[in-house]
Amino acid sequence: MNITQTLAAELSATAAQITAAVALLDEGATVPFIARYRKEATGGLDDTRLRTLQERLTYLRELEERKQTVLKSIAEQGKLSDGLKAQIEAADNKTALEDLYLPYKPKRRTKAQIARENGLQPLADSLLANPDQDPETAAQAYLSGQISDSKAALEGARAILMEQFAEDAGLIGTLREKLWREAEIHAQVVEGKEQEGQKFADYFDHREAVRTMPGHRALAVLRGRNEGILQASLKYRPDDTSITEPSGYEKIICKHFNIEDRNHPADKWLRDTVRLAWRAKIFLLLEIEALGRLKDNADTDAITVFARNLKDLLLAAPAGRLPTLGLDPGYRNGVKCAVVGDTGKLLDTAIVYLHQENNMLAALARLIKQHGVKLIAIGNGTASRETDKIAAELVRALPEAGLHKIIVSEAGASVYSASELAAREFPDLDVSLRGAVSIARRLQDPLAELVKIDPKSIGVGQYQHDVNQAQLAKSLDAVVEDCVNAVGVDVNTASAPLLARISGLNQTLAQNIVAYRDENGAFASRKALLNVPRLGEKTFEQAAGFLRINGGKEALDASAVHPEAYPVVAKMLADLNISAAGLIGNREKIKQIKPAAYTTEQFGLPTIIDILAELEKPGRDPRGKFQTAAFAEGINEISDLKPGMILEGVVSNVANFGAFIDIGVHQDGLVHISALADKFVQDPREIVKAGDVVKVKVLEIDAQRKRIALTMRLNDEPGSGTAKNAGPSENKPQRTGNTKGKPQRQEKAPTNSAMAEAFAKLKR
């Protein structure tokens, strides 16, 4: 199949949809633009399917390019048959293609090549085809100046056959998939590393089917190996039977080359050749491949988790554009304070000290009264609970101010503070105070502030430093782009980093927009954007629908209606004899409009329906309603917790194995996937997402290891071994793989995570 047919089959789409989407991408259109404003062309492909299409399109085009390179190389060698050409052209993945190319791929001289140069290919072919020959006798005919005796001749013939076995594409494909289905990964602690590697204790003697190994455990084992704590290898004999017997893999090789034990003189020599080829050559290569495949799968899982958490965090509901006091807690260096106005502009700063409580209260009260502060944002780092206590006193002492205090994640604030961007934004402000500004702004609008920080520094990833960094960056950039464009931005207030994420724009154009705005004042209309240097018609087409202008000359500029569709709205206004201002938000009038009456060749029914929805709620924000957790008073440290306590917390992170919950102490607790609900849960995100406020019960506390086990099933009893009413047995993972003759052991909850210091050790 060609690329279009392949993509259509994979995405359950028509060839016409794929062709249109590919054409738009090739023209430079972005995924958000295509998904939002080209629904007619693509048949309504959403951003998720378009991202998949974009990724697969790149892969398949690279595959086609590689095929041409391979065909050319083999043809230049004079070895390209019609059958081989057909196989290469039919290869649907890079692994299969490289298997076919392997026998013809230029490589350094091997023992097999040297043996061929010494004329031993006919001996290898003869023994394989006619095992009724005696190997020693047959080898006598191939002695020469380079081959001094029959032993050397047979070693050369064996090297040729071993290479031939290892380069048979069909055979290797069969063995690869069998190994992937059946093999176990075996992790063991390196002798003498037991104390140093305690965080990998769960993997000191761990066996698990490689095919079904969850990504977080795979990355933990691979990290342990990289740090020299663990040894990790593949076992293709899970039942530990004697290695003197031929394995199923050796039998497959024998069958493939018609090698049998028929009491012929060469049978044993051939079987020994197969055994050596499998154990010394093929298995070693396939083991490396399998571990690489395990790593790739784990990377994909981890990156998916990171991307989903990042999306939830970026789309968290904003508290609103209200004057906000940001507090960056600290003991020795004090609590850094910054007041930002309703537009995010820095108004005032101060540094106060927890040990000078009266002075601190007076200074904060002054800032609140002077600037009309309505929100207090408290970073959740060191001394956050002590700072929160002071903020609570302020709320009680100043009831007329209508204050609300909220603890917010300060992940990445220090990265922003020391960044070049922060230095340009606040050149005269101390680095420590920039963090307080970021904390205040991320409460007002998380998306607008977090786009200034490298997504990898926001702290919602799983083993983020272990995964493919290029793949991670690409995935996270796509998430940020989708989130920013889903919400849209006010072009007259947005920062350059936020504008740079808009469809069609880049850092240079974003800086140009800000510079033009600073020099000429606020944009009065979307059309005025065309006056910005280097912002042409094509860029305007991509970006305009995602840029908002509130209070401008054109009422539609505050909506997501694209300027190209303004004539459609003008026709609606004329038919209803009403102004744009009179129609926008007027549900009764909008209900009178028949969408089908306004469809054209350019604008189909999906676009008209989108226009009407936007007219009804112009510039609607897809983010939810702001909410915050009420942390329990007096619960400041892990030592304050007691099993059985029911607390309110905020979901800080979601992994494949459960959810981390901030309950107001310095360590997040973990709700294992089996304790999220009274039903089987396949994916934790079915139940919770980052930013959700939830009620949890404390099951177990390990103060020494700083780990807290929580449950969202409030009828679970602490210390009961198995949680009460545990639900379907599928929620209790079992050891996978061959357990013949061995007692089964339950899978332990993972204990090594790059996401948080806190990790629960649940009792089964």
N, C-alpha and C positions, 0 to 999 in steps of 0.2 A: 504494500500500500504506500501511496505517497504521503507526504507530511500532512496535508489537509485531511485525508481520509483517516490517518492515524489519530490526529487530534480530535476529529469528529467522534470517533469511536470511544476514545478515552473520556471525553467530556460529555458524552451523550447529547451531542449537538449535531446540527446539519452541516453539510459542507459549505453551504452559503453563509451560515453564521461564522464559521471558522475563517473563511476567505475574507469576509468583511472585517472581522476583528484583526486579522493579521495585516491587512492593508492599512488599517488605521494605526496600528502599532508601528508599522514600517514608515508611516508618514510622520511619526514623532508624537502622536497623540498619547496622552497618559492614561493609565488604567482608570483613575477617578473620573476623568472627562468622558471616556468611552462608556463607562458604566452608567453615568448620570445623563449624558446628553446625546448618546448615539444608540439608544435602545432599539430604534427601528432597524438600524443597520445590522446589529448583532443579535437581533431576536431576544433582547433582554438578558444577555449574559451579565451576571453580577460581578462585583469586583473580585470575589474569591475565585470564581471560575476563570476570570480574565488573568489573574495572577498565575494560576496554574498553567493556563495556555501560554503565557509569556515565558514561563520557566521551561516548559516542555518544548516550546518552539525553538528556544536557544539550544537545548540539548539535541533535538532531532536535526537541526541544521549543522551542528558540530559533528554529529554522527555521519551525515551525508558527506560533509567535507572530508572526514577521515576515511570514508569508504573510497573516495576518489584517489586519495593519497595511497591507500593500500593497493587498489587495483593498478595504479601506475607503477608502483614498486614491483609487484609480482610480474606484471607484463614486461618490464625492463629486464627481468631475470629469465624471460622466455618460458615461464611456468604457469601462465594463466590459461586454464582450460575453461570451456563453456560452463561446465558443472560448478567449478570453483567460483567463477564470476557470478553465477546465479545464487550460490550460497552467500557470497559476500553482499550482494545487493539485497538479499532477503533478511539479513541480520537486523534485528530490531533493537539491539542494545550494544553498547560499547564493549562489554565483556565478551559477548558472542563473536563480535567482529575481531577482537584481538586474539581469541582462540583460533580462529581461522587463519589469521595472519602469522601466528607464532612460528610455524615451520619455515616460513619464507622471510621472516624478519631478520635483517642483518644483525649479527651478534658476534661477540668475540669468539675466538676459536675454542671449541669444546672438545672433550675427549672423543665424542662421536664424530666430529668433523675431521679430527686428526686420523681416526680410524678409517673414515671414508677415503681420505687422501692416501692412506696406505693400502687401499684396495680391499677393505674388509666388508663393504656393503653386500656383495654377493654371498658371503658366508652367513651374515645375519639373515638375509632373505631366505637362504637355503634351509637353515636350521628351523626357522619359523614355519616354512611351508612344508618341510619334510622331516618331522621329528623322529622318523625311523632311522636316521643317520646317527652314528656315534660322534658326538661333538669333537672328541680328541682326534679322531681319524679325519673328520671333515676339515679340521683346522690345519692339518699338515699341508694341505694344498695351497695354503695362503702364506707360507713362510717366505720372508724376503729379508733384504738388508735391514729394514726397519722392524720387522717382526721376526724375532729370533727363535721363538718356540710356540707351541700350540697354546700354552697358557696365555701368552700375550695376545695371540690371535683371538682367543675366546673372550678375553677381557674387552678387546676392541669391539667385537661383534655385540657383546652385551651392552656396551655403552651406546652403540647405535640403536639397538632395540629399546633401551630405556628411554632414550630421547624420542624415539618414534612413538612409544606408548604415551609419553608425557605431552606430546604435541598433537595428539589426535583430538580434534575439536569436539566431535560427538561424544567420545568417551569421557573427556574431561568435564564436559557439561553435565553428563549423567552422574559422575562421581561427585562433582561440586554440590549438586542439589541433594544427593543422598547424604553427604556429610552434613550439610546444613540442616537437614531434617532430623538427623539422628545423633549428632555429636553433642557432647557436654563440654562446657568450659569448667576447668578445675583450677580454683585459686587456692594457694597455700602461702602461709607466712614464710618469709625468708628466715632461716635459722638465726636467732640472735636479735631479731627485729621486733620481738613481741611487745616490749615496753614502749619502744619508740613509735610503733604503729598502732597504738590502742584505738585510734579512731577508725581503723579498718578491721577491728576485732571480729566483726560479723563475717568476714571473708577469709579468716585464717585457715579454714578448711571448708571450702564452699564448692559444691558441684551443682550445676544447673544446665538444663537444655539451652544451647546457644540460640536456637530458633525462637524461643519464647522468653528469653531473658529481658526483663524490663530495662528501658534505657537508663534509668537512674542507677540501677545496680551494675549495669555494664560499665558506665562511666566511673563508678566508684572503684570497681576492680581494676580498670585500665589506669586510673589515677594511682592506685596503690602500686601497680606494677611500675609505672613511670617514676614513682618516688622511691623505688627499691625496697618497698615493704612486702610486696606480694610477688609470687611467681604465678603466672597465668598461662595455661596451655589447653589445647583442645584434646579431648579423649574420644577416639572414634570407637572404643570398646566400652560402652557404659556399664556392661555387665561384668567387666574385669575378667573375661575368660582368657585362657592361656594364649599368649601371642605366638606360640609355636604352631597353632592351627591357622590355616588361611582365613583371612577375614572376608567378609562379604564383598569388600571393595576389591580384594585381589581376585576373587572369583569372577567379578564383573569384567575385570581386565582380561582374565583368561578366556572367558566366553567371547568377548569382543574380538579376540585374535585367534579363536578356535584352538586354544591350548587346553589339553586334557591329560589326565593321567591314564594312558592306555598301555603302560609298560613298554613304551618305545624308548630307545636309548637317550633321546634328547629331551624327554618329558620333564625330568627332574631339573635339568639345566634351564629349561624355559620357565618352569614354575619359580625357580630361585631368582631368575631375572625379573619376573613379574613382582615377586615379593620385594626385591631390592628397589625396583622402580617405584613401587608404592610407598615404601617406608622412607627411602632416602631421597626421593625426588618429588613425586606427585603429592603425597600427603603434606610435606613441608610447605610446598607452594600453596596448596589449598587451605592449609591452616592459616597462613598469613592472609590469604584472601578472606577467609571466614571471619577472622578477627577484625579485618578492615571493614567487612560488611556489617558486623556487629557494631563497630564504632560509627559507621555512617548512619545506621538505623537509630542508634542512641543519640547521635547529633541531631538528627531530624526531629526526634521526639522532644529533646531538650529545647531546641530552637522553637518548636511549635508551642511548648509550654511558655517559654519566654515571651513569644509574640502575643499569645493570648492574654497573659498577665499585663503586658505593656499596654495592649489595647484597652483593657478594663481600667487601667490606671489613668491613661490619657483621656478616656471618656468618662471619668468620674465627674459627678455633678459639681459645678462650681458653687462656692458659697455666695458669690455675687460681688458686684463691684461696690464694695463698701469700704470706708476707711478702716485699715487693718494694722494692728500692732503685731509685728513678727518678733518672736523671742527665740534666740538661739542659745539654749541653756549651757551652763558651764560652771565649774566650781572655782578653780584657781584664777582663771582668766575672766571670770564674771559672766553674766548673762548679757549677750549682745542684743540690743533692741533697735528696731527700725519701724517707723511709721510710714505707710504708703497710702496715698489718697485713692479715691474711687476709680481713677484711671491707671493706677499702678505707679504713679510718680512718687519718688522718694521725698518725704516731707521733713523727717527729723530722725536723729539717731541718738543713742545713749548706751552706756555700759553700766550695769548695776550688779550688786554682789549679794548672793544669798545669805551670807553671814551678817549682812547689814540690812536686816529685814525691814526696819522702819524707813530707812533711807530709800530702799528699793520700792516700797509701797508708795512713798511720796513722789518719787521720780516717775513711776509708771502712771500714777494718777494724774500728774501734771500733763504728760504726753496725751493721755486719753481725753482729758478735758480740752486741752488746747486744740487738738485736731479732730475732735468729734469721733473718736474711734468707736467702732461698733463690733469689731471682731478681734479676738486675740488668738494668734496662731502660735503654737508652742511646738518646737522641734522635739522629736521623740528620742533624742540621744541622751548622753550623760546628763544627769541632774534634771531630767525632764519632769519627773514626778514632784520634785521639790519646787520647781518653777510653776508647775500646774497648781500646786497648793497655794502659792502666792497669788496666782491669777484668780483662783476661786475666792480668795479674800477680797480682791478688787471688785469682782462681780457683785459680792454681797454689800460691799461698802459704797458702791456707786450704782444703786438701782435705777436712778434717773437716766443713766447713760445707755441702758438697754444692751449691756454687753453680753457676748457669747464667747466662750473659750473653747478651743478645739486643739487637740494634739494631732499634729500632722507628721507624716514621714519626712525626714530631712535627708533621705538618701540622695546623694549626688549634689547636695548643697555646697559642700566643700570643694567639689570638682568645679562647679560653676564659679565659686568665689575666686579661684585661682586661674580661671580661664582668660584667654585673650579677650573674649567677648565681654566678660564682666569688667575687665580693665578699661575697655573702650566705653562701656556704659557708665562706669563710676570711676573715672581715673583718679579722683582725689579722695576716694573712700577707702578706709582700711579694709584689708581682705576679710578680716573676721566679721565685719559688719555687713559685708555683701551677702553672707549666708543668711542673715536675719531678713534681708530684703527678699531673698528667694523664698524663704519659708512663708513670709506674708503673702507674696504674690501667688504662690502655688495653692494657697487656700482660696484666694479670690477666683482664680481660673487655672486649674492644674495643667490643662493643655497648653495654654499660652506660655507658661513658665517652664514646663518640663521639656519643651522642644529645644530649649537652649542647652540642654545637657545631653551628652552622649548616652543613648539608651542603655548601653552596657553598664553605666554607672548608677542607674536608677535603682538597682537592687531587687529586681523581680525575676531573675533568671536562675536556671538550674544548671550547675556545673558550667557556667558561662565561659570560664577561661579554658575549659577542656575541649570545647567543640570547635568545629571549623569556623574560624573567625570571619572569613570572607562571606560564607553562607549566612552566618549570624547577622553581620552588618547589613547585608542585602535584605534579609527578612525583616529586620527591625526598621530599616528605612522605609520599607513598603508599608509597615503598620503605621508609622508616624504620618506618612503621606496620606494614607486612607483616612486616618482619624481627623487630621487637620481639614481636609477637604470635605469630610462628612459634616463637620461643624460649620465651616466657613469662617472668615475673619473680617473684622472691620478694618478696611484699608486705611482709615484715618487714625487709628490708634495702635494697630498691630506693630510689633517689633520686626526688625529685619529677619531674625531667625525664624519667626512664625511665617512671615510672608514667603520666605525661601522654600517652604514646604508646600506652597500652593501649586496646583497643577500648572505646568508650563513655565514656572518661575525658577530662578536659581539664586545663589547668594548675590551675584553681581546685580541682577535686576531688582532684587529685594532692597539692596542698599541704594540703588538709583531711585526707587519709589520713595524710600524714607527721605533721601536727600532732596528730592523734588518737593515732597510734602513740607519739609522744614523750610525750604526757600520760598515756596509759593502759597503756603497755607493748605488747609484741608481740601481734598478733592471734592468738587461739587457734583460730579457725575462719573459714571464708569468710563464714558468716552474720553474724559480728561486724562485717563491713564495712557492713552495713545501719545500724549505729549512727553511721557517719560523717556529719556534717552535709551535706545536699544530695545524698547518694548514695541514690537511690530504687530501687524494684524494677526499673524499666526499665534503668537504668544497671547495676544488679547483674547483670541477665540478659546484657547485652552484655559485661561485663568479667570476671565471675567465673571463667570457664573458662580465662582467660589469666593469672590470678593464682594463685601457689602459696603454700601455708603448710606449711612443713616442721616435723615434730614436733608438729603440732597435735592437737586432739581427734579429728578425722576424718581417717583415713588417706588417703581419696580427695582431700582438699584439697591434697595434694602432687602431684597428677596433673593431666592435661588433661581429665579427665572432668568434664563440666559438672554443677553441682549438680542441674539439672533431671533428669538421668539417674541420680541416686543410687538411686531406687527400682528401676530395672532391675538395678543391681548388687546391691541388697539381695535381690532375688529369686534371683539367681545364688548368693549366699552361703547363702541358706536351702536351696536345692536341693542344694548341695554340703556343707551342714552345716559351714561353715568361716567363720572371721572374715575381715574385710577385710585385716588384716595378714597372715593366713595365705595369702590368695589372691594378693595383690599380689606380682609377681615369681616366682610359682610356675608355671613353664611347664607342668609335667605336669598340674596341676589345670586350668589354663586350656584346655589341649588337649581336656579332657573336655567343655567347654561347646560346645553346638551353637547357633551364632548364630541360626538360623532360629527356634529355640524361644522367643526373647526379643523378637522383633519385635512391635511394636504399631502402632497407627495413627499415633502420634506419632513413634516411633523405628523407622525402617526398618533394613534390613540394613546399609547403609553406616555408620550410627551405631553399631550393635552391633559391627561389625568394628573400628571405631575404638576403642571402649571396651575390647575385648579386647586390642588392640595396646597400649593405654595401661596396662592392668593388668599386662601382661607386662613392660613397661619404663616404669614410671611417671616422668613428668617428664623423659622422654628429651630430650636436647639435639640438635637437628638439625645442629649445627655439627660440622665434621670434627675430626680429630686434630691437635693442635698440632704444628707443625714450624717450623724456622728454618734459615736458610742459614748455612753455614760460610764466611764471607768469607776470601779468601786472605790469609795473613800478608804484610806488606810491600807490599800494594797499597792505598795510601791516597789517591793523587792520580791524575789522568788521565795525568800524565807517567810513572807507574809501569807503565802498560799497554803491552803489545807485541802486534802482530798475531800471531794463532795461539794466544794464551793460552786455556786452557779454565778457566772460573771457575764458581763457584756463585753464584746470585743470587736475588732475590725479585722477582716480578712486582709492580711498583708501580702499573701502569696499563695498561689495554687500550683501544686505539682501533680504528677500522675498518681501519686500514692496518697494524697491527702491535701489538707489546707493548713497553712500557718496562720495563727491568730494572734494579733497584738491585744493583750488583755491589760495593758498598763504597767507591766513590769519591764525589766530591761531585756528579757528574752521572750521571743515569740513561742507560743505553744503549738503543738501539732494535733490536729484532728485527723487520725488515720482514715483512709477511704472507707474502711469498714465501720467507722463510727460517725459517718456523716448523716445517715438517715436510717430509718427502720425498713429499708428495702435494699435490694442489690443496686449498687452504683457502679456503672462502667467507667464514667468520667467524672471526677470531682466537680468540674465546671457545670455539670447538670444541676448541682445543688448550690454552689457558691461561686462567686467571682471576687477578684481583688476589689477592695473598697466596701464590700457588704458589711453591714452591722449584724452580728449574730450573738445568740446566747449559747454559752458552753458550760460544761461541768468539768471540774478538775478531777482527773482520774488518778494521776500519779505524778510525783515530783521527784526528780533526781537533782538535788541542789549541787552536788559535787560536779556532775557533768553538765549542769545548767540546762536541763531538759524537762519539759513539761508536757505531759500527755493529757489531752482534752477529748471530750466527746460532745457532739451536738445532740445526742440522744439522751435527754435529761433524765431518763429512767435508768440509765446504766449505773451500776454500783461500783465505786472504787475498790480495787483490790480483789475483785471477784474472779480474777483469772480470765474467764471468758465474759465479755460484756453481756449484760442481761438482754434477752430478746434480740440476740445477735442477727436474726433474720436469715436469709438464704445462705447456704453454705458457700456459695460462690464468693461471698465477701470475705472468706477466710482463705487466702491463697495457699495452695499446697505445693510441695516440692514437685517439680516437673522432671521429666526424663525417666529413664529406666531405674526402677527401684527393686528389681528382682532380688529376693533374698536379703533385703535390707529393711529395717524399720523406716517408715516414712517420718519425716520431720517437717514441722511447719515452718513456713517462710518467716523470717524475722523482718520486722519493719526496718527499712534502711536507716543506717545511723550516720552516714557521712553525706553531708550536703554543703554545697558552696553557697546556698541561699541564706542560711541563718545559723547562728550559733546554737539556737535552741532546736532540739529534735527529740521527739518523744520515743521512749522505749516501751511499747505497749505490751502488756501481758496477754497471753492467749488463754 
